[in-house]
Amino acid sequence: MDSMELEAIPGIGPKTREALATLEDPVEALERGDVAAIAAVPGISQGRAVRIVRNAIRHRHDDPGGFLATDRAEAVYDGLRSLLAERAVTDYGRKRIETFYPSAVPARIAETRAVAERAMAREFGEPVREALTGLEPLSEPGAVRVRDRCLATTDAETYSRATEAVPELSVELVSDARALADLARGYATVIALDREFAGVEVDGDVRVEPDALENPAELVPERVLAFYGANRESIRAAIEVHRVANLECELDLDALAGSLSRIEDDGQVSSDAELTRLAAAVDDLEEAVSTAESIANDRLTEAISETDVTVDGADLLSLAERGAGVDSILARELTQEFDGAIEAARNHLVEALDLQDEEATAAARVFPEEPTFPVERNESALSRLEETLTTARDRRAGQVKRELAEELAGAREPVRGLVRRALELDVEQAISRFAADFDCVMADRSGRGFEIEGGRSPLLAEPPEAVEPVDYAVEDVALLSGVNSGGKTTTLDMIAAITILAHMGLPVPATAARVPEIEEIHYHAKSSGTLDAGALETTLRDFASLSAGGATKLVLVDELESITEPGASAKIIAGIIEALQESEATAVIVSHLAAGVREACETPVTVDGIRALGLENGELQVKRSPEKDHLARSTPELIVEKLAEGDTEGRTEAFYRALLEKF
Ligand SMILES: Nc1ncnc2c1ncn2[C@@H]1O[C@H](COP(=O)(O)OP(=O)(O)OP(=O)(O)O)[C@@H](O)[C@H]1O
């Protein structure tokens, strides 16, 4: 598929296609089902991203869709999807799970089935979930701006190529080497892009690199580092996920973790001793110089106050005539003390800032050779020292960044894979947890009818361990009878849930299950009251199209009788059953009118029943698994029976017995 063909996917119009084009490879992102990447496109919400990905999957499999043919079927799917999604740790996992849907296309089912089987074969403990917590899809860092370097060229075309290739740096048009020298005063490093500058001698860090634009990342290691800085936490989490889940990985994770620990959130490099030393020296320079001055002056003050200066009168006069101050006396009388004080000041500066070699030499010049009092810094020597330190710091930072960026640049794609695999593991984790919580197995899909052992509806409000497992098998079409609250609706939910999950390729809550291979599920919920003529007509039309053949179906109908009068209902249900029997469909029809329906049917019809065991302390006792060929007793019958048995006086017993016989 190329990017123009994206519009063949439902939900992608020209506008969305254009928006998706901002992705590096939109087709690949869609094929991978990368909801995070799609949702990161401006103008596409998370919900839209999920729908687009789901439609893309459908498109890829030529899947006509329409599996969930009724509202109730849709609602069961929604419920299942939430149960799965809420077991994911990451937002990505939740969204990814929302792209799973029931399908009739074997290839699609096989695809998720493979994920589910992998998930169920793996152990997911608390450490994996914990490691997943910090995981997020990778983000692109904001625009990086680098101010200590610039590019220079004399050529307009090179200029525009450079601005495009390296937006992080200023690009300057220069006319000659003099202009280059001017630039070198404002930037720590100037990179000249023209061959003609080769051999030009200018002050400062000016490099001639005509091929620099071929590898822009080398010019701005910040680009690579910003990516790692912005995604540091997520990459760390992905490393941790790989470690605790024992996932295979082509990267040296320890080395990657080591490199990451040297990068700050903003992409700056930390934990380089030399860089730290130089940065601190620049920062603390002013304070150290002031302290050094004080040290020198304190020492001199002390020396002066302790010294008896003997000056003969003539000397004093000549000194006074020359307007000489204390300095001259110092020079004459206290040279040693002065030298000592200056030495102390210089030592302090070197020690406090941990200066080395030429830095120390430059530091010495900050204090005067000639005696003065008070001792004062030499401002121009100080600013030269500051410049030396700043340049050394920037150069070191550049070097460290380049080294680190070089280490990491090649790892960018593998790191994307690392994070992606960790995110996908959350999908497996959620499936595995669902399977464990509901004690699931993989189901078979084949033929007509179903055989479910130990099936449980995950949609019941009860905690999973409180749900009684149900065994139920139907060959083609069956009526299901049972007392009120016996579990008929729950049984239909269970059949629907297991069939939908099986067609999603996911594990089902049962000890064993075979479901029919179908193209559509029609689950009609109990209607809340008698329908008016129009609504009844619509319902009948629905059923007419149901039995008209076409797609293979599972039909689940809950108490259709409430749509109209009891007598008519039984006839309508009987008609529906006859039609369904002739089709390929598998159907379970729950009805309180089972006896009447059976009578109205011209063909034999299976009637199964959820057997009531009786009332115990006013509580209904039932056997939840439907019994084959058993017309269950109704709730009124149970009550009459209880009254008949409980009657001791015998006067009304005849009445109850007579009533009971009518059932
Ligand atoms: N297998 C089961 N395990 C545990 N509880 C169940 C089970 N089946 C049903 N129940 C409990 O019984 C309640 C009623 O079940 P359900 O609604 O399925 O009965 P029903 O036969 O459809 O009732 P009605 O005839 O009134 O529609 C459920 O809400 C649930 O609490």
The ligand as an SDF file (V2000), in Angstrom:
LIG
                    3D

 31 33  0  0  0  0  0  0  0  0999 V2000
  -23.9210  -18.8990   36.6450 N   0  0  0  0  0  0  0  0  0  0  0  0
  -24.2090  -18.0290   37.6140 C   0  0  0  0  0  0  0  0  0  0  0  0
  -23.3950  -17.9140   38.6750 N   0  0  0  0  0  0  0  0  0  0  0  0
  -23.6570  -17.0470   39.6580 C   0  0  0  0  0  0  0  0  0  0  0  0
  -24.7120  -16.2480   39.6670 N   0  0  0  0  0  0  0  0  0  0  0  0
  -25.5830  -16.3260   38.6550 C   0  0  0  0  0  0  0  0  0  0  0  0
  -25.3730  -17.2050   37.5760 C   0  0  0  0  0  0  0  0  0  0  0  0
  -26.4000  -17.0570   36.7090 N   0  0  0  0  0  0  0  0  0  0  0  0
  -27.2190  -16.1370   37.2420 C   0  0  0  0  0  0  0  0  0  0  0  0
  -26.7400  -15.6810   38.4050 N   0  0  0  0  0  0  0  0  0  0  0  0
  -27.3220  -14.6960   39.3020 C   0  0  0  0  0  0  0  0  0  0  0  0
  -28.7190  -14.6580   39.1080 O   0  0  0  0  0  0  0  0  0  0  0  0
  -29.1460  -13.3800   38.6890 C   0  0  0  0  0  0  0  0  0  0  0  0
  -30.2580  -13.4950   37.6790 C   0  0  0  0  0  0  0  0  0  0  0  0
  -29.7890  -14.1330   36.5390 O   0  0  0  0  0  0  0  0  0  0  0  0
  -30.4550  -13.8920   35.1200 P   0  0  0  0  0  0  0  0  0  0  0  0
  -30.8330  -12.5030   34.9400 O   0  0  0  0  0  0  0  0  0  0  0  0
  -29.5480  -14.5180   34.1440 O   0  0  0  0  0  0  0  0  0  0  0  0
  -31.7550  -14.7780   35.2670 O   0  0  0  0  0  0  0  0  0  0  0  0
  -32.9520  -14.9700   34.2230 P   0  0  0  0  0  0  0  0  0  0  0  0
  -33.2460  -16.4060   34.2720 O   0  0  0  0  0  0  0  0  0  0  0  0
  -32.5940  -14.4020   32.9250 O   0  0  0  0  0  0  0  0  0  0  0  0
  -34.0590  -14.1440   34.9410 O   0  0  0  0  0  0  0  0  0  0  0  0
  -35.4160  -13.5420   34.3120 P   0  0  0  0  0  0  0  0  0  0  0  0
  -36.2910  -14.7140   34.0020 O   0  0  0  0  0  0  0  0  0  0  0  0
  -35.9510  -12.7280   35.4360 O   0  0  0  0  0  0  0  0  0  0  0  0
  -35.0100  -12.7780   33.1340 O   0  0  0  0  0  0  0  0  0  0  0  0
  -27.9120  -12.7520   38.1040 C   0  0  0  0  0  0  0  0  0  0  0  0
  -27.9510  -11.3670   38.2110 O   0  0  0  0  0  0  0  0  0  0  0  0
  -26.8100  -13.3300   38.9760 C   0  0  0  0  0  0  0  0  0  0  0  0
  -26.7100  -12.5840   40.1510 O   0  0  0  0  0  0  0  0  0  0  0  0
  1  2  1  0
  2  3  1  0
  2  7  2  0
  3  4  2  0
  4  5  1  0
  5  6  2  0
  6  7  1  0
  6 10  1  0
  7  8  1  0
  8  9  2  0
  9 10  1  0
 10 11  1  0
 11 12  1  0
 11 30  1  0
 12 13  1  0
 13 14  1  0
 13 28  1  0
 14 15  1  0
 15 16  1  0
 16 17  2  0
 16 18  1  0
 16 19  1  0
 19 20  1  0
 20 21  2  0
 20 22  1  0
 20 23  1  0
 23 24  1  0
 24 25  2  0
 24 26  1  0
 24 27  1  0
 28 29  1  0
 28 30  1  0
 30 31  1  0
M  END
$$$$
